[in-house]
Amino acid sequence: YIYGSADVVGLMCLQVFVKGDVEEYNRLKESAMALGSAFQKVNFLRDVKADFEELNRSYFPNTNLKELDEASKKRIVEEIKADFKKGYEGIIDLPTDAKF
């Protein structure tokens, strides 16, 4: 789900930022996807209770939302932090004229 909803947004933005440079695009692709994933997972967290209780949906594999414990919460947060870190590393490596 994340690839189709968020990763592709990161990839589309990257295409604009590198002005179609295929080599730069390929070099930064994973970082762009990680950043899109991080934002999508934060969005999932915002709605986790309603999505689970009202729609019976869970976007966090291997997580029992009926018995969400501190270890599970920590794992989700650490995964999101890792995605943001990888995304930030890509932002730093963007061409200078793509940065503010």
C-alpha positions in Angstrom: 0.0 0.0 0.0 2.7 2.4 0.9 4.5 2.1 -2.4 1.4 3.0 -4.4 0.4 5.9 -2.1 3.5 7.5 -0.7 6.7 6.2 -2.2 5.6 7.2 -5.7 5.0 10.8 -4.4 8.6 10.9 -3.3 9.7 9.5 -6.6 7.7 12.1 -8.6 9.1 14.9 -6.5 12.6 13.5 -7.0 12.1 13.5 -10.7 11.4 17.2 -10.6 14.3 18.0 -8.1 16.9 16.3 -10.3 15.4 17.7 -13.5 15.1 14.3 -15.2 18.8 13.4 -14.6 18.5 9.6 -14.6 21.8 9.0 -12.8 20.9 11.3 -9.9 17.4 9.9 -9.8 18.7 6.3 -9.4 21.2 7.4 -6.8 18.6 9.1 -4.7 15.6 6.8 -5.4 15.7 4.8 -2.2 15.9 7.9 0.0 12.9 9.5 -1.8 10.9 6.3 -1.2 11.9 6.2 2.4 10.8 9.8 3.0 7.4 9.1 1.4 7.1 5.9 3.5 7.9 7.9 6.7 5.2 10.5 6.0 2.6 7.8 5.1 3.4 5.8 8.3 2.9 9.0 10.4 -0.5 9.4 8.7 -1.3 5.8 9.6 -0.4 6.5 13.2 -2.7 9.4 13.3 -5.7 7.3 12.3 -4.6 3.9 13.8 -7.4 3.6 16.3 -10.2 4.6 13.9 -8.8 2.5 11.1 -8.6 -0.6 13.3 -11.9 -0.2 15.3 -14.1 1.2 12.5 -12.6 -0.3 9.3 -10.8 -3.4 10.8 -7.6 -2.2 9.1 -4.0 -2.3 10.2 -1.1 -0.9 8.2 1.5 -2.3 10.6 2.3 -5.9 9.8 3.3 -8.2 12.7 1.5 -5.8 15.2 -1.4 -6.9 17.2 -3.4 -3.7 17.6 -5.8 -5.4 20.1 -2.9 -5.8 22.5 -0.6 -3.0 21.5 2.3 -3.0 23.9 5.2 -0.6 24.4 7.6 -2.9 22.5 5.3 -2.8 19.4 4.9 1.0 19.7 8.7 1.4 20.0 9.3 -0.8 16.9 6.9 1.3 14.8 8.4 4.6 16.0 12.0 3.3 15.3 11.0 2.2 11.8 9.6 5.6 11.1 12.7 7.3 12.5 14.9 5.1 10.2 12.8 6.1 7.2 13.0 9.8 8.0 16.8 9.4 8.5 17.2 7.8 5.2 15.0 10.4 3.6 17.0 13.2 5.2 20.2 11.8 3.8 18.7 12.0 0.4 17.6 15.6 0.9 21.2 16.5 1.9 22.4 14.9 -1.4 19.9 16.7 -3.6 21.4 19.0 -6.2 22.1 22.4 -4.7 19.6 24.2 -6.9 16.8 21.9 -5.7 17.3 23.0 -2.1 15.8 26.2 -0.5 
